[in-house]
Amino acid sequence: MKQLLTALVVLLASAPAWAQEWTRFRGPNGTGISDAKDIPVTWTEKDFRWRIALPGEGHSQPVIWGDKIFLTSASKDKGAERYMLCLHKEDGKELWQKKLPLPTHAPGNKGSGYANGSPTVDKDRVYACFASDQQYLVKAWDHAGKEVWTENLGPFLSQHGEGASPILFEDKLIVVNDQDGDSFIIALDPKSGKTIWKCPRHGVKENTAYGTPCILQREGKPTEILTCSHAHGLSSLDAKTGKMLWESHPFDKRSVVSPVVVGDLVFGTCGSGAYTANFLVAVKLDGKGDVSSTNIAYIIRKGAPYVPTPVAVGDRLFTIDEKGIASAIEAPTGKVIWTERINGGFYGSPVVIDRKIYCCSTQGEVVVYAAADEFKILARNPLGEGSHSTPCVDGGRLYLRTFSHLVCVGGK
């Protein structure tokens, strides 16, 4: 009961003060959980509210404020152009587009691209990160498309490019820069782009982390920023000062997922493209300094995802890996309740809507199954094209990004 109450406090503390949920990667505080009740479970392509072609390609998730959708994309040519797009929510019509000529990073891989990270948005501005070997740019535009500021964080060295998304917390824009070179986490002033604090990190080979941080707020404790990376494992920073509070070192490979909190545990994974030695780690919250020998609760090696971030409902943790192996885990104990194969490949992260899990496949389906102790597939719905992206939920509608299109489903 104590663990469930702790989880409830975390979710309530991080709940947005506006009606729209998906203003950052994976929605409210990165939980991937929506309380919407009228999202369709089944549909056909004839039921699409609209489907529009995007300039270029990408894997990032759209974010929404008011009647506007914000989304990044990129061309695949050498000297690739990156795009920030603003679309009308009602019909997908393009309102404005900004182009950034940046060289492609090398060598990359077929599962990556140049628009992996998602934007974040508030009532005044939209923020996004764009990387090449020479530059790591953080940019802000107002909602009309006027550039407000740009900050260059320096070179970005990585095997597969960047993918972590920025987040907003109170008066800070938090950007994770865990890479193979000079690494740090930085808090910028959303109005000006000026540095508020900067926390140095270790840069090591295959260190580049692709997860997006989440915020942990608990009564009587400092507000924490939780992150996953190869060099620092699951770690915590003081959100006010940027000081490292604690870190663990269970990972021996790259970390792609974002941290997930369930009760008094935080979860992360590490892995590689071989998918043979991936594992999931549960780390106890709190502690000071290096907690590797004291706070690692358990490790699960079978069926652990490398790329898709798990999602939690109550004290259950639901995972799906790249090959479509889905599991339900009793989070406090690590007991695996069920493990089942879902046909398809999965790189986007699942979300939960009304206790149903939605996830987009590389084969161009949205698979819906029950977030329950009994495995049950509820639907397989067409997308019209493959996807590596994560669903966006807003106003009774789903916004689904495929490789080169954006699809809207549901709503009256």
C-alpha positions in Angstrom: 0.0 0.0 0.0 2.8 2.4 0.8 4.3 1.8 -2.6 1.0 2.5 -4.4 0.5 5.7 -2.4 4.0 6.8 -3.3 3.3 6.2 -7.0 0.1 8.2 -6.7 1.9 11.1 -5.1 4.4 11.1 -7.9 1.7 11.1 -10.6 -0.4 13.8 -8.9 2.6 16.0 -8.4 3.6 15.8 -12.0 0.1 16.2 -13.5 -0.1 19.1 -15.9 -2.1 22.2 -15.1 -3.6 22.4 -18.5 -6.2 20.2 -20.3 -3.8 18.9 -22.9 -1.5 16.1 -21.9 1.0 15.5 -24.6 3.3 18.5 -24.4 6.5 16.4 -24.1 7.7 13.0 -25.0 5.3 10.3 -23.6 2.9 12.8 -22.2 2.5 13.8 -18.5 5.9 13.7 -16.9 6.9 11.0 -19.4 4.6 8.4 -17.8 2.9 7.4 -21.1 -0.4 7.3 -19.3 -3.6 9.1 -20.5 -6.9 9.3 -18.6 -8.9 9.7 -21.9 -12.0 7.5 -22.0 -13.1 7.9 -25.6 -10.1 6.9 -27.7 -11.1 4.2 -30.3 -9.8 0.7 -29.8 -10.4 -0.5 -33.3 -10.4 1.3 -36.7 -9.7 1.0 -40.4 -7.9 3.4 -42.8 -11.4 4.6 -43.8 -11.8 5.8 -40.2 -8.7 8.1 -40.3 -9.8 11.6 -39.4 -6.9 12.8 -41.6 -3.6 11.6 -42.9 -1.0 14.0 -44.2 2.5 13.6 -45.8 5.4 15.2 -43.9 8.5 16.7 -45.4 11.3 14.3 -44.8 11.2 11.4 -42.4 11.5 10.9 -38.6 10.7 8.9 -35.5 9.9 11.8 -33.1 6.6 12.1 -31.4 4.3 15.1 -32.0 3.4 17.5 -29.1 0.4 19.7 -28.8 -0.6 23.1 -27.4 -4.0 24.7 -28.1 -4.9 24.0 -31.7 -1.3 23.5 -32.9 0.7 20.3 -33.4 4.5 20.7 -33.3 6.8 18.0 -34.8 10.4 17.6 -36.0 11.4 15.9 -39.3 14.5 15.6 -41.5 15.6 14.8 -45.0 17.9 11.8 -45.5 20.3 13.4 -47.9 23.9 14.4 -47.1 23.8 17.9 -45.6 20.4 16.9 -44.4 17.8 19.6 -43.6 16.1 19.3 -40.3 12.5 20.7 -40.0 10.4 22.1 -37.2 6.8 21.9 -38.3 3.7 23.5 -36.9 0.4 21.9 -38.1 -3.3 22.7 -37.5 -4.7 20.1 -35.1 -8.1 20.0 -36.7 -7.0 19.1 -40.3 -3.2 18.6 -40.3 -2.7 21.7 -42.5 0.8 23.1 -42.2 0.8 26.5 -40.5 4.6 27.1 -40.7 7.8 25.3 -41.3 11.4 26.1 -40.3 14.5 24.5 -42.0 17.9 24.0 -40.5 20.7 22.8 -42.8 22.9 20.5 -40.7 25.3 17.8 -41.9 24.3 14.2 -41.3 26.0 12.4 -38.4 27.9 9.2 -39.2 27.7 6.3 -39.4 24.2 6.0 -38.0 22.1 2.9 -38.7 18.9 2.0 -40.6 16.8 2.2 -37.4 17.9 5.7 -36.5 17.6 9.0 -38.4 18.0 12.7 -38.0 14.7 13.5 -36.2 14.6 11.1 -33.3 14.1 13.5 -30.4 10.6 15.1 -29.7 10.0 18.8 -29.0 8.4 20.1 -25.9 6.0 23.0 -25.7 4.5 25.5 -23.3 2.0 28.4 -23.7 4.7 30.7 -25.2 7.3 28.6 -27.1 8.2 25.3 -28.6 11.7 23.9 -28.0 13.7 21.2 -29.8 17.2 19.8 -30.2 19.1 19.1 -33.4 22.5 17.5 -33.6 25.4 16.9 -36.0 29.0 15.9 -35.3 29.9 19.6 -35.1 26.9 21.1 -33.3 24.2 20.3 -30.7 21.6 23.0 -31.1 18.8 23.8 -28.7 16.3 26.1 -30.4 13.1 28.0 -29.3 10.4 29.5 -31.5 7.2 31.2 -30.5 3.9 29.7 -31.6 3.8 31.9 -34.6 7.1 30.5 -35.8 9.5 33.4 -34.9 12.8 32.2 -33.6 13.4 33.3 -30.0 16.8 31.9 -29.3 19.4 29.3 -30.2 22.1 27.8 -28.0 24.9 25.6 -29.4 26.1 23.1 -26.8 29.1 22.0 -28.8 30.0 18.9 -30.8 27.9 15.8 -30.5 29.8 12.5 -30.8 27.8 9.3 -31.1 27.5 6.1 -33.0 23.8 6.6 -33.9 23.1 10.3 -33.5 20.9 12.0 -30.8 17.5 11.1 -29.5 16.9 12.5 -26.0 14.1 15.0 -25.8 14.1 18.2 -23.8 11.6 18.7 -21.0 10.2 21.7 -19.1 10.0 21.9 -15.3 8.9 25.1 -13.6 11.3 27.8 -15.0 13.8 25.5 -16.5 14.3 23.7 -19.9 16.2 20.5 -19.1 18.5 19.1 -21.8 20.3 15.8 -21.4 23.6 15.7 -23.3 25.0 12.2 -22.5 27.2 11.4 -25.4 30.5 9.8 -26.4 32.3 13.1 -26.0 31.9 16.1 -23.6 28.8 15.2 -21.6 26.6 17.1 -19.3 23.0 17.9 -18.3 22.0 21.5 -18.5 19.1 23.7 -17.4 18.4 26.7 -19.6 16.1 29.7 -19.1 13.2 29.0 -21.5 12.9 32.8 -22.2 16.5 33.5 -23.1 18.3 30.2 -23.5 20.9 31.3 -20.9 22.4 28.6 -18.6 20.9 28.3 -15.1 23.0 25.3 -14.1 25.2 22.7 -15.7 26.0 19.2 -14.3 29.2 17.6 -15.8 28.8 13.9 -16.8 31.2 11.2 -18.0 31.6 10.8 -21.7 32.7 7.2 -22.7 32.5 5.1 -25.8 28.9 4.0 -26.6 27.7 6.3 -23.8 25.2 8.3 -25.8 21.9 8.0 -24.1 18.5 8.4 -25.8 16.1 8.4 -22.9 14.2 11.5 -21.8 14.3 12.4 -18.1 11.4 12.5 -15.7 10.7 14.5 -12.6 10.2 13.0 -9.1 8.4 15.1 -6.6 7.8 13.9 -3.0 6.9 15.8 0.1 9.8 16.8 2.2 12.4 15.8 -0.4 14.3 17.7 -3.1 12.7 17.6 -6.5 14.7 15.2 -8.6 15.5 14.7 -12.3 15.9 11.0 -13.0 17.9 9.8 -16.0 19.3 6.7 -17.6 22.8 6.4 -19.2 25.6 3.9 -19.7 28.1 6.0 -17.7 25.9 6.9 -14.8 23.3 4.1 -14.9 20.1 5.2 -13.2 20.8 8.5 -11.6 19.3 11.5 -9.8 20.0 15.3 -9.9 18.6 18.0 -7.7 16.2 19.9 -10.1 16.9 23.2 -8.4 20.7 23.1 -8.5 21.7 20.4 -10.9 23.8 18.7 -8.2 24.2 14.9 -8.6 22.3 13.3 -5.6 22.9 9.6 -6.4 23.9 7.3 -9.2 24.0 3.5 -9.8 26.2 1.5 -12.1 24.4 -1.6 -13.3 24.7 -1.0 -17.0 27.4 -2.4 -19.2 25.9 -1.3 -22.5 24.1 1.7 -24.1 20.8 2.9 -22.5 18.0 4.0 -24.8 14.8 3.9 -22.6 13.6 6.7 -20.3 13.3 6.0 -16.6 10.0 4.8 -15.2 9.0 5.2 -11.5 6.8 2.6 -9.7 6.4 3.1 -6.0 9.9 3.4 -4.4 11.7 1.9 -7.5 12.9 3.4 -10.7 13.4 1.2 -13.8 15.8 1.4 -16.8 17.3 -0.9 -19.3 20.5 -1.3 -21.3 21.3 -3.2 -24.5 22.7 -3.3 -28.0 21.5 -3.9 -31.5 22.3 -7.6 -31.1 19.4 -7.9 -28.6 21.0 -10.9 -26.9 22.2 -9.4 -23.6 19.7 -6.7 -22.8 18.5 -6.4 -19.2 16.1 -4.4 -17.1 17.2 -3.0 -13.7 15.1 -1.9 -10.7 16.9 0.6 -8.4 15.6 1.8 -5.1 15.0 5.5 -4.8 17.0 7.7 -2.4 20.6 7.3 -1.2 23.6 9.4 -1.6 26.5 9.1 -4.0 27.2 5.7 -5.6 24.3 3.4 -4.6 25.3 0.5 -6.8 26.1 -1.8 -3.9 23.0 -0.9 -1.8 20.1 0.1 -4.0 19.8 -2.3 -6.9 16.7 -4.3 -6.1 16.7 -6.8 -9.0 17.6 -7.4 -12.6 15.5 -9.1 -15.3 17.3 -10.4 -18.3 14.7 -12.3 -20.3 12.5 -10.2 -22.6 14.0 -6.8 -21.5 13.5 -4.1 -24.1 16.4 -2.2 -25.6 14.5 0.7 -27.3 10.9 0.9 -26.2 10.4 2.5 -22.7 8.1 0.4 -20.4 4.9 1.8 -19.0 3.4 1.3 -15.5 -0.1 0.9 -14.3 -0.5 0.7 -10.6 2.2 -1.7 -9.4 2.4 -3.5 -12.7 5.2 -2.7 -15.2 4.5 -3.6 -18.9 7.3 -4.0 -21.4 7.6 -4.8 -25.1 10.9 -5.4 -26.8 12.0 -4.9 -30.4 11.0 -8.4 -31.5 7.5 -8.1 -30.0 8.0 -10.0 -26.8 5.6 -8.4 -24.3 5.7 -8.9 -20.5 3.8 -7.9 -17.4 5.9 -7.6 -14.2 5.0 -7.3 -10.6 7.1 -4.2 -10.0 7.8 -4.4 -6.3 9.1 -8.0 -6.5 10.2 -8.5 -10.1 7.9 -11.5 -10.6 7.0 -12.0 -14.2 3.3 -12.4 -14.5 3.2 -13.2 -18.2 5.3 -13.1 -21.3 3.8 -13.4 -24.8 4.8 -12.8 -28.3 3.1 -10.1 -30.4 3.8 -10.4 -34.0 5.8 -7.4 -35.4 8.8 -5.2 -34.6 8.6 -2.4 -32.1 10.8 0.7 -31.6 8.3 3.3 -30.4 7.3 3.2 -26.8 3.8 2.0 -25.6 1.3 4.3 -24.0 -1.7 3.4 -21.8 -5.1 4.8 -22.4 -8.0 3.7 -20.1 -6.0 0.6 -19.1 -5.3 -0.4 -22.7 -1.8 -0.5 -24.1 -1.3 1.1 -27.6 2.0 0.6 -29.5 3.0 1.3 -33.1 4.9 -1.4 -35.1 7.5 -1.2 -37.8 5.0 -3.2 -40.0 2.4 -0.3 -39.8 0.0 -1.5 -37.2 -1.2 -0.1 -33.8 -1.5 -3.1 -31.6 -3.8 -2.7 -28.6 -3.8 -5.1 -25.7 -5.0 -5.2 -22.1 -2.9 -3.6 -19.3 -3.9 -6.5 -17.1 -2.7 -9.7 -15.3 -4.2 -11.7 -18.2 -2.7 -11.2 -21.7 -5.3 -10.3 -24.3 -4.9 -8.6 -27.6 -7.8 -6.3 -28.2 -7.1 -5.0 -31.8 -4.6 -4.7 -34.6 -5.2 -1.4 -36.4 -3.7 -0.1 -39.7 -1.4 2.9 -39.9 -0.7 2.7 -43.6 3.1 2.8 -43.1 5.6 1.6 -40.5 6.5 3.6 -37.4 9.2 4.0 -34.8 7.3 6.6 -33.0 5.2 6.9 -29.8 1.4 7.8 -29.8 0.3 11.3 -28.9 -3.1 11.6 -27.1 -5.2 14.8 -27.1 -8.8 15.7 -26.9 -10.2 12.2 -27.6 -7.9 11.7 -30.6 -4.7 9.8 -31.3 -1.9 11.4 -33.4 0.3 8.7 -34.9 3.5 9.5 -36.6 4.7 7.0 -39.3 8.0 7.3 -41.1 6.7 10.0 -43.5 3.1 10.7 -42.5 1.0 11.9 -39.6 -2.3 10.2 -38.9 -5.2 11.4 -36.8 -7.7 8.9 -35.4 -10.8 9.4 -33.3 -12.7 12.4 -32.0 -16.0 13.8 -33.1 
